[in-house]
Amino acid sequence: MSLLGVTGTTSLTGRQVWCRGTRSSETGPRGGLRAAVAALASILMRAPVRGIRGRWPRSLERLAPRLFRVDPRVLLDEEPSAEDFRAAMSILHVGATIKITGANRHAAADALLLEHVDLAGASLVDIGASDGSTSVELVAKLPDFRSYVIADLYLHLDAVQTRRHVFFHDAEGTCVLVAGRRLLAWPSLARWVRVLWTPLIAAARRRGTRRTVLLLGPDARRLLREDPRVATRVHDVFQPWEGPSPDVIKVANLLRRLYFGDEDIQRALGALLESLDEGGHLLLLDNPRIAGIDLRAGLYRRVGGRFTVVAETEHAPEIADLVRSEQLSVA
């Protein structure tokens, strides 16, 4: 998967037009126009540049909907709607991962945890929690827990705003997204995009208005305000958890072969194993884009310095083989 969701074909308003521009079911001027748009769309789909939805003629947006994305300026709102916030989060590409999020994606995995672990008085850590929406859903199901930490390596972005543009920077200062009046660009994904936007980025750093953007949705922000047991922390999954060991660590849609090689995933699993005391649990899950499989999850307990299987869904997590590996152990 890529940030821009490239696929081979797309159906446009019910008429068959191939993104590659090789064929069209229409003939004549209109068919030729649609074929030309489809051919152009095929080229643009490979570039990390998109139009902002609502800023272009509706007819064009209907012809090539995949060339348009939501305006990420919604991330600057104090009280955005959950739907708008999730849509904006889904176009962020930070580090090696994509900020894909959504509601009600982890129900079966949460059920594994609730069924097999006594969570009364438990401390839980949710690593790679993205906008916190699935954390909010799990917290609502928990008994009287002790603490819950929503953790992510990228909990904040810096936004630099000028009259026409907003530039989003990660913690390392890399510009990961530019929002103009009509266009979006991802400078971190292509050298030519970086070259084109570098003068604007540099000028904005000198003259723009800077602010910090919290990458948590409205429901997670509300939970943080209302429940003192819930907190946030910036955390790298490749590092052991600092402080008291949690009873449960949840990692969802982060340790994927889509993002990392097996060697890196094994290193992260080693850090997770080290972060748990004996008897502690790891809840691991992913939402693959595979027909008929909405979720793959597994619950694992640290026993004898290794992970043992407590329960898995019908389809085990993508990296279950690495979790069960005899090579994964700590003293």
C-alpha positions as YAML, in Angstrom:
chain: A
units: angstrom
residues:
- id: 1
  name: MET
  ca: [0.00, 0.00, 0.00]
- id: 2
  name: SER
  ca: [1.15, 3.52, -0.65]
- id: 3
  name: LEU
  ca: [0.03, 6.77, 0.88]
- id: 4
  name: LEU
  ca: [-1.91, 7.60, -2.23]
- id: 5
  name: GLY
  ca: [-3.68, 4.27, -2.62]
- id: 6
  name: VAL
  ca: [-2.59, 3.51, -6.19]
- id: 7
  name: THR
  ca: [-4.63, 0.87, -7.96]
- id: 8
  name: GLY
  ca: [-4.74, -0.33, -11.52]
- id: 9
  name: THR
  ca: [-8.21, 0.81, -12.54]
- id: 10
  name: THR
  ca: [-11.01, 3.03, -11.36]
- id: 11
  name: SER
  ca: [-14.67, 3.28, -12.31]
- id: 12
  name: LEU
  ca: [-15.79, 6.77, -13.14]
- id: 13
  name: THR
  ca: [-19.49, 7.60, -12.70]
- id: 14
  name: GLY
  ca: [-20.53, 4.12, -13.72]
- id: 15
  name: ARG
  ca: [-18.72, 4.10, -17.09]
- id: 16
  name: GLN
  ca: [-15.66, 1.95, -17.59]
- id: 17
  name: VAL
  ca: [-12.58, 4.13, -17.95]
- id: 18
  name: TRP
  ca: [-9.19, 2.62, -17.20]
- id: 19
  name: CYS
  ca: [-6.68, 4.69, -15.26]
- id: 20
  name: ARG
  ca: [-4.04, 3.60, -17.72]
- id: 21
  name: GLY
  ca: [-6.00, 5.34, -20.43]
- id: 22
  name: THR
  ca: [-5.98, 2.28, -22.68]
- id: 23
  name: ARG
  ca: [-9.69, 2.03, -23.33]
- id: 24
  name: SER
  ca: [-13.02, 3.76, -22.85]
- id: 25
  name: SER
  ca: [-16.57, 2.56, -23.30]
- id: 26
  name: GLU
  ca: [-17.52, 5.88, -24.88]
- id: 27
  name: THR
  ca: [-16.67, 7.24, -28.29]
- id: 28
  name: GLY
  ca: [-16.77, 10.73, -29.71]
- id: 29
  name: PRO
  ca: [-15.70, 13.99, -28.06]
- id: 30
  name: ARG
  ca: [-16.97, 13.07, -24.59]
- id: 31
  name: GLY
  ca: [-15.32, 9.67, -24.74]
- id: 32
  name: GLY
  ca: [-12.10, 11.27, -25.90]
- id: 33
  name: LEU
  ca: [-12.19, 13.78, -23.05]
- id: 34
  name: ARG
  ca: [-12.77, 11.05, -20.50]
- id: 35
  name: ALA
  ca: [-9.96, 8.97, -21.95]
- id: 36
  name: ALA
  ca: [-7.64, 11.98, -21.80]
- id: 37
  name: VAL
  ca: [-8.60, 12.66, -18.18]
- id: 38
  name: ALA
  ca: [-8.07, 8.99, -17.34]
- id: 39
  name: ALA
  ca: [-4.64, 9.00, -18.97]
- id: 40
  name: LEU
  ca: [-3.67, 12.14, -17.06]
- id: 41
  name: ALA
  ca: [-5.04, 10.63, -13.85]
- id: 42
  name: SER
  ca: [-2.91, 7.53, -14.38]
- id: 43
  name: ILE
  ca: [0.22, 9.68, -14.56]
- id: 44
  name: LEU
  ca: [-0.74, 11.85, -11.57]
- id: 45
  name: MET
  ca: [-1.65, 8.85, -9.43]
- id: 46
  name: ARG
  ca: [2.05, 7.99, -9.33]
- id: 47
  name: ALA
  ca: [3.02, 11.43, -8.07]
- id: 48
  name: PRO
  ca: [2.77, 12.51, -4.39]
- id: 49
  name: VAL
  ca: [0.63, 15.50, -5.33]
- id: 50
  name: ARG
  ca: [-3.16, 15.77, -5.03]
- id: 51
  name: GLY
  ca: [-5.90, 18.32, -5.37]
- id: 52
  name: ILE
  ca: [-7.82, 19.55, -2.33]
- id: 53
  name: ARG
  ca: [-11.39, 18.33, -2.41]
- id: 54
  name: GLY
  ca: [-13.91, 21.11, -2.82]
- id: 55
  name: ARG
  ca: [-11.43, 23.51, -4.46]
- id: 56
  name: TRP
  ca: [-11.87, 22.24, -8.01]
- id: 57
  name: PRO
  ca: [-14.80, 21.96, -10.44]
- id: 58
  name: ARG
  ca: [-17.18, 19.27, -9.26]
- id: 59
  name: SER
  ca: [-17.21, 17.65, -12.68]
- id: 60
  name: LEU
  ca: [-13.44, 17.11, -12.50]
- id: 61
  name: GLU
  ca: [-13.60, 15.75, -8.96]
- id: 62
  name: ARG
  ca: [-16.31, 13.31, -10.06]
- id: 63
  name: LEU
  ca: [-14.26, 12.19, -13.07]
- id: 64
  name: ALA
  ca: [-11.11, 11.43, -11.05]
- id: 65
  name: PRO
  ca: [-12.02, 11.23, -7.34]
- id: 66
  name: ARG
  ca: [-8.75, 9.55, -6.37]
- id: 67
  name: LEU
  ca: [-6.83, 12.64, -7.36]
- id: 68
  name: PHE
  ca: [-8.39, 14.64, -4.53]
- id: 69
  name: ARG
  ca: [-8.03, 14.56, -0.75]
- id: 70
  name: VAL
  ca: [-9.55, 16.33, 2.23]
- id: 71
  name: ASP
  ca: [-8.03, 19.63, 3.31]
- id: 72
  name: PRO
  ca: [-5.65, 18.81, 6.21]
- id: 73
  name: ARG
  ca: [-6.24, 22.27, 7.71]
- id: 74
  name: VAL
  ca: [-8.98, 20.55, 9.72]
- id: 75
  name: LEU
  ca: [-6.12, 19.33, 11.94]
- id: 76
  name: LEU
  ca: [-5.70, 22.94, 13.09]
- id: 77
  name: ASP
  ca: [-9.28, 23.17, 14.38]
- id: 78
  name: GLU
  ca: [-9.77, 23.07, 18.13]
- id: 79
  name: GLU
  ca: [-12.92, 20.92, 17.89]
- id: 80
  name: PRO
  ca: [-12.96, 19.11, 14.54]
- id: 81
  name: SER
  ca: [-15.55, 16.46, 13.81]
- id: 82
  name: ALA
  ca: [-14.31, 12.90, 14.29]
- id: 83
  name: GLU
  ca: [-15.02, 12.04, 10.66]
- id: 84
  name: ASP
  ca: [-13.15, 15.04, 9.25]
- id: 85
  name: PHE
  ca: [-10.22, 14.50, 11.62]
- id: 86
  name: ARG
  ca: [-9.83, 10.82, 10.65]
- id: 87
  name: ALA
  ca: [-9.96, 11.73, 6.96]
- id: 88
  name: ALA
  ca: [-7.18, 14.29, 7.45]
- id: 89
  name: MET
  ca: [-5.09, 11.90, 9.53]
- id: 90
  name: SER
  ca: [-5.27, 9.24, 6.84]
- id: 91
  name: ILE
  ca: [-3.23, 11.38, 4.42]
- id: 92
  name: LEU
  ca: [-0.33, 11.90, 6.85]
- id: 93
  name: HIS
  ca: [2.85, 9.97, 6.09]
- id: 94
  name: VAL
  ca: [5.31, 10.27, 8.97]
- id: 95
  name: GLY
  ca: [8.41, 8.20, 9.53]
- id: 96
  name: ALA
  ca: [7.99, 4.81, 7.86]
- id: 97
  name: THR
  ca: [4.27, 4.51, 8.52]
- id: 98
  name: ILE
  ca: [0.94, 5.95, 7.45]
- id: 99
  name: LYS
  ca: [-1.53, 7.46, 9.92]
- id: 100
  name: ILE
  ca: [-4.44, 5.26, 8.88]
- id: 101
  name: THR
  ca: [-7.19, 5.28, 11.46]
- id: 102
  name: GLY
  ca: [-10.88, 4.56, 11.88]
- id: 103
  name: ALA
  ca: [-13.58, 3.61, 14.34]
- id: 104
  name: ASN
  ca: [-14.66, 0.10, 15.38]
- id: 105
  name: ARG
  ca: [-11.70, -1.64, 13.75]
- id: 106
  name: HIS
  ca: [-10.46, -3.64, 16.76]
- id: 107
  name: ALA
  ca: [-13.61, -5.11, 18.31]
- id: 108
  name: ALA
  ca: [-12.60, -8.77, 17.90]
- id: 109
  name: ALA
  ca: [-9.08, -8.09, 19.24]
- id: 110
  name: ASP
  ca: [-10.47, -6.20, 22.25]
- id: 111
  name: ALA
  ca: [-12.77, -9.17, 22.90]
- id: 112
  name: LEU
  ca: [-9.75, -11.52, 23.04]
- id: 113
  name: LEU
  ca: [-8.19, -9.34, 25.72]
- id: 114
  name: LEU
  ca: [-11.35, -8.92, 27.79]
- id: 115
  name: GLU
  ca: [-12.13, -12.63, 27.66]
- id: 116
  name: HIS
  ca: [-8.71, -13.95, 28.68]
- id: 117
  name: VAL
  ca: [-7.18, -11.35, 31.00]
- id: 118
  name: ASP
  ca: [-8.40, -9.97, 34.32]
- id: 119
  name: LEU
  ca: [-8.03, -6.25, 33.73]
- id: 120
  name: ALA
  ca: [-9.29, -4.94, 37.06]
- id: 121
  name: GLY
  ca: [-6.57, -2.64, 38.37]
- id: 122
  name: ALA
  ca: [-4.47, -3.21, 35.26]
- id: 123
  name: SER
  ca: [-2.14, -0.76, 33.55]
- id: 124
  name: LEU
  ca: [-2.32, -0.73, 29.75]
- id: 125
  name: VAL
  ca: [-0.15, 0.86, 27.07]
- id: 126
  name: ASP
  ca: [-1.40, 1.35, 23.51]
- id: 127
  name: ILE
  ca: [1.63, 1.81, 21.22]
- id: 128
  name: GLY
  ca: [1.10, 3.26, 17.77]
- id: 129
  name: ALA
  ca: [-2.36, 4.46, 18.76]
- id: 130
  name: SER
  ca: [-2.60, 6.97, 15.88]
- id: 131
  name: ASP
  ca: [-5.48, 9.40, 16.59]
- id: 132
  name: GLY
  ca: [-6.57, 7.48, 19.71]
- id: 133
  name: SER
  ca: [-10.03, 6.53, 18.42]
- id: 134
  name: THR
  ca: [-9.56, 2.80, 19.01]
- id: 135
  name: SER
  ca: [-8.03, 3.57, 22.43]
- id: 136
  name: VAL
  ca: [-11.22, 5.40, 23.38]
- id: 137
  name: GLU
  ca: [-13.28, 2.38, 22.32]
- id: 138
  name: LEU
  ca: [-11.21, -0.05, 24.42]
- id: 139
  name: VAL
  ca: [-11.20, 2.20, 27.49]
- id: 140
  name: ALA
  ca: [-15.01, 2.27, 27.38]
- id: 141
  name: LYS
  ca: [-15.05, -1.56, 27.66]
- id: 142
  name: LEU
  ca: [-12.55, -1.89, 30.51]
- id: 143
  name: PRO
  ca: [-13.38, -2.60, 34.15]
- id: 144
  name: ASP
  ca: [-11.84, -0.43, 36.87]
- id: 145
  name: PHE
  ca: [-8.35, -0.22, 35.35]
- id: 146
  name: ARG
  ca: [-5.42, 1.62, 36.95]
- id: 147
  name: SER
  ca: [-3.95, 3.48, 33.97]
- id: 148
  name: TYR
  ca: [-4.05, 3.68, 30.19]
- id: 149
  name: VAL
  ca: [-1.34, 5.36, 28.10]
- id: 150
  name: ILE
  ca: [-1.99, 6.37, 24.49]
- id: 151
  name: ALA
  ca: [1.51, 6.19, 23.00]
- id: 152
  name: ASP
  ca: [2.86, 7.04, 19.58]
- id: 153
  name: LEU
  ca: [6.16, 8.19, 18.16]
- id: 154
  name: TYR
  ca: [4.31, 10.98, 16.35]
- id: 155
  name: LEU
  ca: [1.80, 12.50, 18.74]
- id: 156
  name: HIS
  ca: [2.45, 16.00, 17.46]
- id: 157
  name: LEU
  ca: [3.34, 17.82, 14.27]
- id: 158
  name: ASP
  ca: [4.55, 21.38, 13.88]
- id: 159
  name: ALA
  ca: [2.41, 23.44, 11.51]
- id: 160
  name: VAL
  ca: [3.82, 26.58, 9.91]
- id: 161
  name: GLN
  ca: [1.08, 28.74, 8.42]
- id: 162
  name: THR
  ca: [1.43, 31.47, 5.81]
- id: 163
  name: ARG
  ca: [-1.24, 33.39, 3.91]
- id: 164
  name: ARG
  ca: [-1.64, 30.69, 1.27]
- id: 165
  name: HIS
  ca: [-0.04, 27.55, 2.66]
- id: 166
  name: VAL
  ca: [0.26, 25.32, 5.70]
- id: 167
  name: PHE
  ca: [3.45, 23.26, 6.08]
- id: 168
  name: PHE
  ca: [3.38, 20.25, 8.40]
- id: 169
  name: HIS
  ca: [6.72, 19.16, 9.92]
- id: 170
  name: ASP
  ca: [7.57, 16.08, 11.97]
- id: 171
  name: ALA
  ca: [9.65, 16.08, 15.16]
- id: 172
  name: GLU
  ca: [12.87, 15.91, 13.11]
- id: 173
  name: GLY
  ca: [11.91, 19.05, 11.21]
- id: 174
  name: THR
  ca: [11.11, 17.24, 7.96]
- id: 175
  name: CYS
  ca: [8.25, 18.75, 5.98]
- id: 176
  name: VAL
  ca: [5.87, 15.83, 5.47]
- id: 177
  name: LEU
  ca: [2.90, 17.65, 3.93]
- id: 178
  name: VAL
  ca: [2.17, 20.97, 2.23]
- id: 179
  name: ALA
  ca: [-1.37, 22.28, 1.87]
- id: 180
  name: GLY
  ca: [-1.86, 25.12, -0.60]
- id: 181
  name: ARG
  ca: [-5.01, 26.74, -1.87]
- id: 182
  name: ARG
  ca: [-5.79, 23.93, -4.29]
- id: 183
  name: LEU
  ca: [-2.96, 21.40, -4.06]
- id: 184
  name: LEU
  ca: [-1.45, 19.01, -1.53]
- id: 185
  name: ALA
  ca: [2.14, 17.77, -1.79]
- id: 186
  name: TRP
  ca: [4.23, 15.27, 0.16]
- id: 187
  name: PRO
  ca: [7.86, 16.52, -0.09]
- id: 188
  name: SER
  ca: [9.22, 13.62, 1.95]
- id: 189
  name: LEU
  ca: [8.04, 11.09, -0.64]
- id: 190
  name: ALA
  ca: [9.73, 12.35, -3.82]
- id: 191
  name: ARG
  ca: [12.89, 14.31, -4.51]
- id: 192
  name: TRP
  ca: [11.35, 16.41, -7.30]
- id: 193
  name: VAL
  ca: [8.53, 17.46, -4.97]
- id: 194
  name: ARG
  ca: [11.10, 18.47, -2.34]
- id: 195
  name: VAL
  ca: [13.00, 20.51, -4.91]
- id: 196
  name: LEU
  ca: [9.87, 22.32, -6.12]
- id: 197
  name: TRP
  ca: [8.59, 23.18, -2.65]
- id: 198
  name: THR
  ca: [11.90, 23.87, -0.87]
- id: 199
  name: PRO
  ca: [11.86, 27.65, -1.51]
- id: 200
  name: LEU
  ca: [8.33, 27.94, -0.10]
- id: 201
  name: ILE
  ca: [9.20, 25.75, 2.90]
- id: 202
  name: ALA
  ca: [12.30, 27.85, 3.67]
- id: 203
  name: ALA
  ca: [10.38, 31.13, 3.36]
- id: 204
  name: ALA
  ca: [7.61, 29.84, 5.62]
- id: 205
  name: ARG
  ca: [10.12, 28.91, 8.31]
- id: 206
  name: ARG
  ca: [11.36, 32.48, 8.33]
- id: 207
  name: ARG
  ca: [8.05, 34.30, 8.20]
- id: 208
  name: GLY
  ca: [5.22, 31.88, 8.98]
- id: 209
  name: THR
  ca: [3.20, 31.42, 12.14]
- id: 210
  name: ARG
  ca: [4.17, 28.25, 13.98]
- id: 211
  name: ARG
  ca: [1.93, 26.10, 16.15]
- id: 212
  name: THR
  ca: [1.90, 22.56, 17.54]
- id: 213
  name: VAL
  ca: [-0.79, 20.18, 16.30]
- id: 214
  name: LEU
  ca: [-1.94, 17.37, 18.60]
- id: 215
  name: LEU
  ca: [-2.64, 14.31, 16.46]
- id: 216
  name: LEU
  ca: [-5.42, 13.01, 18.67]
- id: 217
  name: GLY
  ca: [-9.04, 13.09, 17.60]
- id: 218
  name: PRO
  ca: [-11.82, 14.91, 19.46]
- id: 219
  name: ASP
  ca: [-12.97, 11.82, 21.38]
- id: 220
  name: ALA
  ca: [-9.44, 11.07, 22.63]
- id: 221
  name: ARG
  ca: [-8.93, 14.70, 23.65]
- id: 222
  name: ARG
  ca: [-12.18, 14.63, 25.58]
- id: 223
  name: LEU
  ca: [-11.17, 11.39, 27.33]
- id: 224
  name: LEU
  ca: [-7.84, 12.92, 28.37]
- id: 225
  name: ARG
  ca: [-9.66, 15.90, 29.89]
- id: 226
  name: GLU
  ca: [-12.24, 13.83, 31.75]
- id: 227
  name: ASP
  ca: [-10.34, 10.73, 32.95]
- id: 228
  name: PRO
  ca: [-7.12, 11.30, 34.95]
- id: 229
  name: ARG
  ca: [-6.17, 7.64, 34.51]
- id: 230
  name: VAL
  ca: [-5.61, 8.23, 30.78]
- id: 231
  name: ALA
  ca: [-2.40, 9.88, 29.58]
- id: 232
  name: THR
  ca: [-0.23, 10.23, 26.47]
- id: 233
  name: ARG
  ca: [3.44, 9.58, 25.85]
- id: 234
  name: VAL
  ca: [5.78, 9.83, 22.90]
- id: 235
  name: HIS
  ca: [7.30, 6.37, 22.51]
- id: 236
  name: ASP
  ca: [9.32, 4.48, 19.91]
- id: 237
  name: VAL
  ca: [8.21, 0.85, 19.55]
- id: 238
  name: PHE
  ca: [11.85, -0.14, 18.97]
- id: 239
  name: GLN
  ca: [12.78, 0.95, 22.50]
- id: 240
  name: PRO
  ca: [11.84, -0.72, 25.81]
- id: 241
  name: TRP
  ca: [9.11, 0.99, 27.82]
- id: 242
  name: GLU
  ca: [10.55, 3.30, 30.46]
- id: 243
  name: GLY
  ca: [9.16, 3.14, 33.97]
- id: 244
  name: PRO
  ca: [7.01, 0.44, 35.63]
- id: 245
  name: SER
  ca: [6.14, -2.45, 33.34]
- id: 246
  name: PRO
  ca: [2.55, -2.37, 32.09]
- id: 247
  name: ASP
  ca: [0.28, -5.37, 32.46]
- id: 248
  name: VAL
  ca: [-0.81, -5.20, 28.82]
- id: 249
  name: ILE
  ca: [0.77, -3.68, 25.72]
- id: 250
  name: LYS
  ca: [-1.40, -3.28, 22.64]
- id: 251
  name: VAL
  ca: [0.21, -2.78, 19.23]
- id: 252
  name: ALA
  ca: [-2.14, -2.36, 16.27]
- id: 253
  name: ASN
  ca: [-1.27, -1.94, 12.58]
- id: 254
  name: LEU
  ca: [2.27, -0.84, 13.34]
- id: 255
  name: LEU
  ca: [4.58, -3.85, 13.11]
- id: 256
  name: ARG
  ca: [3.69, -4.72, 9.55]
- id: 257
  name: ARG
  ca: [5.83, -6.12, 6.76]
- id: 258
  name: LEU
  ca: [4.27, -3.33, 4.77]
- id: 259
  name: TYR
  ca: [6.46, -0.93, 6.76]
- id: 260
  name: PHE
  ca: [9.41, -2.91, 8.14]
- id: 261
  name: GLY
  ca: [11.60, -5.89, 7.33]
- id: 262
  name: ASP
  ca: [11.63, -8.96, 9.58]
- id: 263
  name: GLU
  ca: [14.89, -7.95, 11.24]
- id: 264
  name: ASP
  ca: [13.42, -4.64, 12.39]
- id: 265
  name: ILE
  ca: [10.17, -6.28, 13.48]
- id: 266
  name: GLN
  ca: [12.11, -8.81, 15.55]
- id: 267
  name: ARG
  ca: [13.99, -5.94, 17.19]
- id: 268
  name: ALA
  ca: [10.69, -4.27, 18.11]
- id: 269
  name: LEU
  ca: [9.26, -7.53, 19.45]
- id: 270
  name: GLY
  ca: [12.36, -7.92, 21.60]
- id: 271
  name: ALA
  ca: [11.79, -4.45, 23.05]
- id: 272
  name: LEU
  ca: [8.15, -5.31, 23.76]
- id: 273
  name: LEU
  ca: [9.12, -8.57, 25.44]
- id: 274
  name: GLU
  ca: [11.65, -6.72, 27.58]
- id: 275
  name: SER
  ca: [9.00, -4.15, 28.51]
- id: 276
  name: LEU
  ca: [6.73, -6.77, 30.11]
- id: 277
  name: ASP
  ca: [7.19, -8.61, 33.38]
- id: 278
  name: GLU
  ca: [6.58, -12.34, 33.53]
- id: 279
  name: GLY
  ca: [2.84, -12.90, 33.06]
- id: 280
  name: GLY
  ca: [2.40, -9.65, 31.14]
- id: 281
  name: HIS
  ca: [0.43, -9.67, 27.90]
- id: 282
  name: LEU
  ca: [0.92, -8.42, 24.34]
- id: 283
  name: LEU
  ca: [-2.15, -7.79, 22.18]
- id: 284
  name: LEU
  ca: [-1.04, -7.68, 18.56]
- id: 285
  name: LEU
  ca: [-3.31, -7.02, 15.59]
- id: 286
  name: ASP
  ca: [-3.57, -5.75, 12.06]
- id: 287
  name: ASN
  ca: [-6.39, -4.83, 9.68]
- id: 288
  name: PRO
  ca: [-5.27, -6.24, 6.31]
- id: 289
  name: ARG
  ca: [-6.80, -5.18, 3.05]
- id: 290
  name: ILE
  ca: [-7.64, -8.76, 2.16]
- id: 291
  name: ALA
  ca: [-11.09, -9.83, 0.99]
- id: 292
  name: GLY
  ca: [-12.94, -11.65, 3.75]
- id: 293
  name: ILE
  ca: [-10.44, -10.75, 6.49]
- id: 294
  name: ASP
  ca: [-11.23, -7.63, 8.49]
- id: 295
  name: LEU
  ca: [-8.83, -8.26, 11.36]
- id: 296
  name: ARG
  ca: [-6.05, -10.60, 12.45]
- id: 297
  name: ALA
  ca: [-5.21, -10.63, 16.14]
- id: 298
  name: GLY
  ca: [-3.31, -12.55, 18.77]
- id: 299
  name: LEU
  ca: [-2.94, -12.35, 22.55]
- id: 300
  name: TYR
  ca: [0.42, -13.48, 23.91]
- id: 301
  name: ARG
  ca: [1.75, -13.89, 27.45]
- id: 302
  name: ARG
  ca: [5.35, -13.57, 28.57]
- id: 303
  name: VAL
  ca: [6.33, -16.88, 30.15]
- id: 304
  name: GLY
  ca: [9.94, -17.92, 30.77]
- id: 305
  name: GLY
  ca: [11.30, -14.95, 28.85]
- id: 306
  name: ARG
  ca: [9.32, -15.79, 25.70]
- id: 307
  name: PHE
  ca: [5.90, -15.11, 24.23]
- id: 308
  name: THR
  ca: [3.37, -17.94, 24.45]
- id: 309
  name: VAL
  ca: [0.04, -17.97, 22.65]
- id: 310
  name: VAL
  ca: [-3.01, -17.28, 24.80]
- id: 311
  name: ALA
  ca: [-5.55, -16.87, 21.98]
- id: 312
  name: GLU
  ca: [-5.72, -15.85, 18.34]
- id: 313
  name: THR
  ca: [-8.51, -14.96, 15.98]
- id: 314
  name: GLU
  ca: [-9.31, -17.27, 13.08]
- id: 315
  name: HIS
  ca: [-6.55, -15.57, 11.15]
- id: 316
  name: ALA
  ca: [-3.39, -15.01, 13.17]
- id: 317
  name: PRO
  ca: [-1.51, -11.69, 12.94]
- id: 318
  name: GLU
  ca: [0.74, -11.22, 9.93]
- id: 319
  name: ILE
  ca: [3.87, -11.51, 12.09]
- id: 320
  name: ALA
  ca: [2.68, -14.34, 14.36]
- id: 321
  name: ASP
  ca: [5.54, -16.49, 13.09]
- id: 322
  name: LEU
  ca: [8.04, -13.96, 14.46]
- id: 323
  name: VAL
  ca: [6.24, -13.71, 17.81]
- id: 324
  name: ARG
  ca: [6.36, -17.51, 18.21]
- id: 325
  name: SER
  ca: [9.98, -17.78, 17.06]
- id: 326
  name: GLU
  ca: [12.34, -19.58, 19.44]
- id: 327
  name: GLN
  ca: [14.92, -16.92, 18.66]
- id: 328
  name: LEU
  ca: [12.76, -14.31, 20.40]
- id: 329
  name: SER
  ca: [13.63, -14.49, 24.10]
- id: 330
  name: VAL
  ca: [15.08, -12.47, 26.97]
- id: 331
  name: ALA
  ca: [16.84, -13.57, 30.10]
...
